[in-house]
Amino acid sequence: MAEIKFEITKQIAVFSETSKGWTKELNLISWNGREPKYDIRDWAPNHEKMGKGVTLSKEELDKLLEAMNSL
């Protein structure tokens, strides 16, 4: 399996933290040198491991925010 490279270009928010130190975060991340996208996922302390998450473009994030604001 190919190595996935990432760079967290901006940490935006930490939503929660587990007793083991994992955090659920919203970050702006560049995956494999590409244009940064918004990303929501669980992270181990020091971002050494990650859980499954969802990556969104700016347009997708705007639509998500619009949907949430209509709740």
Backbone as a ProteinNet text record, in pm:
[ID]
protein_1_A
[PRIMARY]
MAEIKFEITKQIAVFSETSKGWTKELNLISWNGREPKYDIRDWAPNHEKMGKGVTLSKEELDKLLEAMNSL
[TERTIARY]
84.6	0	88.6	52.2	131.1	118	226.3	226.7	144.1	62.5	-18.2	54.8	84.7	152.2	49.2	62.9	-30.4	42.7	-12	37.7	-82.9	-93.3	-200.2	-157.2	-223.8	-185.9	-252.7	-369.1	-435.5	-524.1	-504.5	-592.2	-704.3	-828.1	-941	-1016.1	-1047.2	-1124.8	-1100.5	-1106.5	-1106.6	-1245.2	-1321	-1458.4	-1467.1	-1379.5	-1386.6	-1254.1	-1237.6	-1117.6	-1158	-1102.5	-1131.9	-1038.8	-1068.5	-983.7	-843.9	-828.2	-696.9	-621.2	-679.8	-611	-639.2	-720.5	-757.6	-852.9	-839.3	-925.2	-997.2	-1121.2	-1195.9	-1175.6	-1119.3	-1077.1	-1127.5	-1140.1	-1158.7	-1029.3	-966.3	-839.5	-843.1	-752.1	-726.3	-600.8	-613.5	-504.4	-471.8	-342.6	-293.9	-259	-330	-304.6	-217.5	-104	-12.1	26	47.2	93.9	-13.1	-136.9	-245.3	-295.5	-386.1	-450.5	-516.5	-498	-558.7	-711.4	-769.1	-913.8	-949.1	-1076.8	-1125.5	-1145.3	-1108.2	-1104.9	-1153.4	-1245.9	-1295.6	-1261.1	-1182.8	-1146.4	-1088.4	-1071.5	-1008.5	-857.7	-785.5	-639.1	-584.6	-479.1	-405.9	-324	-277.3	-192.2	-73.8	-39.8	70.1	46.3	-77.2	-113.8	-29.9	8.4	90.4	8.1	-122.6	-214.5	-345.5	-423.6	-552.2	-658.6	-782.2	-896	-957.6	-1064.4	-1136.6	-1204.5	-1218.1	-1279	-1343.4	-1376.1	-1436.2	-1359.8	-1333.2	-1261.4	-1356.6	-1361.2	-1456.3	-1386.3	-1433.2	-1387.9	-1454	-1413.1	-1472.9	-1621.6	-1656.4	-1795.8	-1879	-1824.4	-1894.6	-1911	-1808.1	-1816.5	-1923.6	-1929.8	-2032.4	-2172.5	-2193.6	-2323.8	-2357.1	-2257.5	-2277.3	-2319.7	-2249.6	-2283.6	-2424	-2461.3	-2594.5	-2700.3	-2674.2	-2768	-2779.7	-2668.7	-2670.6	-2742.2	-2723.1	-2789.3	-2940.9	-2989.4	-3133	-3199.8	-3121.6	-3180.1	-3257.3
-118.6	0	124.3	221.2	343.7	427	494.2	580.6	705.4	743.1	865.3	975.6	1082.1	1196.7	1305.5	1373.2	1480.5	1590.3	1710.2	1824.4	1901.9	1914.7	1995.8	2141.2	2212.8	2351	2448.6	2405.8	2491.2	2405	2413.2	2345.1	2442.7	2403.5	2495.5	2475.6	2348.9	2324.3	2183.3	2169.1	2038.1	2024.7	1921.4	1903.2	1824.2	1724.5	1640.1	1567.9	1509.8	1432.8	1310.9	1193.3	1070.8	1057.3	961.1	936.8	890.4	838.3	793.8	905.5	1025.3	1138.1	1162.2	1076.6	1098.3	1216.9	1298.1	1414.7	1409.2	1459.3	1475.5	1619.7	1639.8	1773.6	1811.2	1941.1	1999.1	2070.1	2025.6	2083.9	2111.7	2194.9	2214.6	2132.9	2031	1936.6	1924.7	1922.7	1892.6	1744.5	1668	1524.4	1501.3	1435	1399.8	1520.3	1634.8	1754	1828.5	1787.7	1854	1976.8	2048.2	2165.5	2125.6	2203.6	2168.4	2163.3	2068.9	2054.3	2047.2	2071.7	2063.9	1917.9	1881.6	1741.8	1726.5	1632.4	1600.9	1455.2	1430	1293.1	1289.3	1165.9	1143.1	1134.6	1191.1	1190.5	1143.5	1062.8	1023.1	1143.7	1139.8	1248.9	1272.7	1398.2	1441	1405.9	1375.4	1343.5	1229.5	1133.2	1021	912.7	903.3	810.3	882.6	831.6	893.3	787.1	825.5	739.7	774.7	704.1	735.2	869.8	939.6	1071.2	1108.1	1234	1287	1412.6	1423.8	1538.5	1614.2	1746.2	1829.4	1945.1	1977.1	2098.2	2218.3	2337.2	2459.2	2464.7	2426.8	2428.4	2327.1	2208.9	2107.5	2152.2	2214.2	2265.3	2373.7	2462.1	2566.8	2506	2400.2	2334.4	2265.2	2205.6	2143.4	2248.5	2361.2	2468.6	2522.2	2534.7	2581.7	2482.4	2353	2250.5	2252.2	2267.6	2268.5	2392.9	2505.4	2628.2	2621.2	2533.4	2522.6	2426.4	2362.3	2268.8	2342
0	0	0	-81.7	-92.2	35.3	68.5	186	157.6	254.2	243.2	316.8	244.6	305.2	330.8	443.5	475.2	550.2	536.4	611.6	662.1	793.3	850.8	835.9	745.2	718.9	815.7	873	971.3	1059.4	1190.1	1284.4	1318.7	1286	1299.8	1430.8	1465.3	1586.6	1638.5	1769.9	1835.6	1897.8	1854.8	1901.2	2030.8	2046.5	2165.6	2186	2305.5	2337.2	2417.7	2383.2	2456.5	2576.2	2660.8	2778.4	2738.6	2616.1	2567.5	2494.5	2489.9	2430.2	2283.3	2220.6	2081	2073	1967.1	1949.4	1816.1	1813.2	1688.7	1647.2	1525.9	1484.1	1345.1	1324.1	1191.6	1156.6	1048.7	1005.1	855.8	811.2	669.2	640.1	551.9	530	381.4	351.6	217.4	214.1	130.9	115.9	-6	12.5	-96.5	-182.5	-117.3	-186.9	-265.3	-252.6	-326.1	-249.8	-315.7	-256.7	-124.7	-17.7	111	104.9	180.9	192.6	340.9	369.1	506.3	542.6	664.5	703.4	847.4	868.4	1002.4	1030	1136.3	1172.9	1312.7	1363.2	1492.6	1475.1	1572.1	1570.1	1704.1	1696.8	1816.9	1864.3	1989.5	2036.7	1941.4	1921.6	1833.2	1687.4	1650	1511.4	1453.4	1539.5	1493.1	1424.8	1457.3	1392.6	1368.3	1271.3	1241	1223.7	1250.4	1225.2	1090.7	1058.2	935	950.6	839.6	845.1	714.3	702	579.9	539.6	409.7	355	263.4	279.9	207.1	136	16.4	-51.7	16.2	-17.3	38.5	4.4	-118.5	-161.9	-82.1	-58.1	20.1	164.8	221.2	358.2	368.4	268.9	268	266.2	186.1	179.5	311.6	376	506.5	609.1	610.7	704.7	679.6	552.9	517.3	567	548.5	595.9	747.5	816.3	962.2	1015.6	950	993.4	975.5	886.1	863.8	961.8	1048.8	1146.9	1254.6
[MASK]
+++++++++++++++++++++++++++++++++++++++++++++++++++++++++++++++++++++++

